[in-house]
């Protein structure tokens, strides 16, 4: 029993234990903060992938509008409610 207490209260063992506790809970880069930052990094990577896909789709729409005037007219009518002089425009919104 005395030998066990001597090993437990060894200054090196206590120092290593205190260092481990400090690094796990109290340090700026503790385990929980690093896990949260890793999750944020993964979310950001997913967001970047989504936005890159959206950019590719918009580039495709843009090239279609440049090459075909009908697509440009369709886009203008749908998004900016443009019309010809002899037309009436009715906007119907879904609820």
C-alpha positions in Angstrom: 0.0 0.0 0.0 2.8 2.4 0.9 4.5 1.6 -2.4 1.3 2.3 -4.3 0.9 5.7 -2.6 4.5 6.5 -3.4 3.9 5.8 -7.1 0.6 7.8 -7.1 2.2 10.8 -5.4 5.3 10.7 -7.5 6.0 14.3 -8.7 6.4 13.1 -12.3 3.1 11.2 -12.3 1.4 14.2 -10.7 2.9 16.6 -13.2 1.9 14.4 -16.2 -1.6 14.1 -14.8 -1.9 17.8 -14.2 -0.6 18.5 -17.7 -3.1 16.1 -19.2 -6.0 17.6 -17.3 -4.9 21.1 -18.3 -4.6 20.2 -22.0 -8.0 18.4 -22.0 -10.1 21.0 -20.3 -8.5 24.3 -19.7 -6.2 25.1 -22.6 -7.1 27.3 -25.5 -6.9 24.2 -27.8 -8.7 21.8 -25.5 -10.3 18.6 -26.8 -13.8 20.0 -26.9 -12.9 23.2 -28.7 -10.9 21.3 -31.3 -13.8 18.9 -31.9 -16.2 21.9 -32.4 -13.7 23.5 -34.8 -13.4 20.3 -36.7 -17.2 20.2 -37.1 -17.2 23.8 -38.2 -14.5 23.0 -40.8 -16.6 20.1 -42.2 -19.7 22.3 -42.4 -17.7 25.0 -44.2 -16.3 22.5 -46.6 -19.9 21.2 -47.3 -21.0 24.8 -47.8 -18.1 25.5 -50.2 -19.0 22.4 -52.2 -22.7 23.4 -52.4 -21.8 27.0 -53.5 -19.4 25.7 -56.2 -22.2 23.5 -57.5 -24.5 26.6 -57.6 -21.9 28.6 -59.4 -21.6 25.9 -62.0 -25.3 25.9 -62.6 -25.4 29.7 -62.8 -22.6 29.6 -65.4 -24.5 27.1 -67.4 -27.6 29.3 -67.3 -25.6 32.3 -68.2 -24.0 30.6 -71.2 -27.5 29.4 -72.3 -28.8 33.0 -72.0 -26.0 34.4 -74.1 -26.3 31.8 -76.8 -30.2 31.8 -77.0 -32.2 35.0 -77.0 -35.4 33.0 -76.0 -33.7 32.0 -72.7 -32.8 35.6 -72.0 -36.3 36.7 -72.6 -37.7 33.9 -70.4 -35.3 34.8 -67.6 -36.2 38.5 -67.8 -39.9 37.8 -67.8 -39.7 35.4 -64.8 -37.3 37.3 -62.6 -37.9 41.0 -63.5 -41.5 40.8 -64.6 -40.7 42.5 -67.9 -43.4 42.6 -70.6 -44.0 43.9 -74.0 -46.0 47.1 -74.6 -49.1 45.4 -75.8 -49.2 42.7 -73.0 -50.8 42.7 -69.5 -48.9 41.2 -66.7 -50.6 39.2 -63.9 -48.4 38.1 -61.0 -49.8 35.1 -59.0 -48.1 34.2 -55.8 -48.4 30.9 -54.0 -49.0 30.9 -50.3 
